[in-house]
Amino acid sequence: MPLHIIMDATGDTRHSFDLGDQAALAEAEARFKMLTSKGFRAVRLAAGQTGVVLTNFDPNAEETLFIPQLKGG
């Protein structure tokens, strides 16, 4: 089951979704678009592989890590 991991100042939040559930899939795509529009970087993770930055929603990614923009002091 695909997983979205969203990093923030308090740790992370995890959202899994079922590819067979159209409503859950639409919600995951909306989450991807909302977070990337706010400046989060989306990185596709897979065991034994280097992470790949995503610019478009990939429902088949095992895990997508959302990393917030760094803020300078």
C-alpha positions as CSV (number, residue, x, y, z in Angstrom):
1,M,0.0,0.0,0.0
2,P,1.6,3.4,-1.0
3,L,2.6,5.7,1.8
4,H,3.0,9.5,2.1
5,I,5.3,10.6,4.8
6,I,5.1,14.3,5.6
7,M,8.0,15.9,7.6
8,D,7.3,18.9,9.9
9,A,8.7,20.6,13.0
10,T,7.1,18.0,15.2
11,G,8.2,14.9,13.4
12,D,6.2,13.2,10.6
13,T,2.7,12.3,9.6
14,R,1.9,9.2,7.6
15,H,-0.9,8.6,5.2
16,S,-1.4,5.3,3.4
17,F,-3.9,4.8,0.6
18,D,-5.4,2.0,-1.5
19,L,-4.8,2.2,-5.2
20,G,-8.1,0.4,-5.8
21,D,-10.1,3.1,-4.0
22,Q,-10.7,6.1,-6.3
23,A,-11.6,8.5,-3.5
24,A,-8.4,7.6,-1.6
25,L,-6.4,8.0,-4.8
26,A,-7.9,11.4,-5.5
27,E,-7.2,12.5,-1.9
28,A,-3.6,11.4,-2.2
29,E,-3.1,13.3,-5.4
30,A,-4.7,16.4,-3.9
31,R,-2.4,16.0,-0.9
32,F,0.6,15.8,-3.3
33,K,-0.4,18.9,-5.2
34,M,-1.2,20.9,-2.0
35,L,2.1,20.1,-0.4
36,T,4.3,20.7,-3.4
37,S,2.5,24.0,-4.1
38,K,3.5,25.0,-0.5
39,G,7.1,24.4,-1.3
40,F,7.5,20.8,0.0
41,R,9.9,18.6,-2.0
42,A,8.5,15.2,-2.8
43,V,11.0,12.3,-3.0
44,R,10.1,8.8,-4.1
45,L,11.7,6.2,-1.8
46,A,12.3,2.5,-2.5
47,A,14.4,0.0,-0.6
48,G,18.0,-0.2,-1.9
49,Q,17.6,2.7,-4.3
50,T,18.5,6.3,-4.3
51,G,15.6,8.7,-3.7
52,V,14.2,10.5,-6.8
53,V,12.6,14.0,-6.7
54,L,9.1,13.9,-8.0
55,T,7.4,16.8,-9.8
56,N,4.2,14.9,-10.6
57,F,2.1,12.6,-8.5
58,D,3.2,8.9,-8.8
59,P,0.5,6.6,-7.3
60,N,2.8,3.6,-7.8
61,A,5.6,5.0,-5.6
62,E,6.0,2.7,-2.5
63,E,6.8,5.7,-0.3
64,T,6.8,9.4,-1.0
65,L,8.6,11.6,1.5
66,F,7.6,15.3,1.7
67,I,10.3,17.5,2.9
68,P,9.5,21.2,3.9
69,Q,11.5,24.1,2.6
70,L,14.4,25.1,4.9
71,K,13.9,28.5,6.5
72,G,16.8,30.8,7.1
73,G,17.4,32.7,10.3
